[in-house]
Amino acid sequence: MQRVQVYSRKGCHLCEAAIATLRDLQKELDFVIEEIEIDENVLLQAKYGDLVPVIHINDVHHDFYRLDPERFRKALS
């Protein structure tokens, strides 16, 4: 099964929107979502900062800021 990692921050409305979109996409595609909050991790804060949400598919960078459902579908297939 494919894994989708979402690097996010508390109170991030773009992060919440991306996760909601991913949950909708789970209804048609087979993957699990791993939410990773960067607020308590200095290394992740330095790496991603304000770029969140950062989306990885199976540990490979896919997107940041906004999730494009069509692009995501193509990447998963």
Secondary structure, 3 states (H helix, E strand, C coil): CEEEEEEECCCCHHHHHHHHHHHHHCCCCCEEEEEEECCCCHHHHHHHHHHCCEEEECCEEEEECCCCHHHHHHHHC
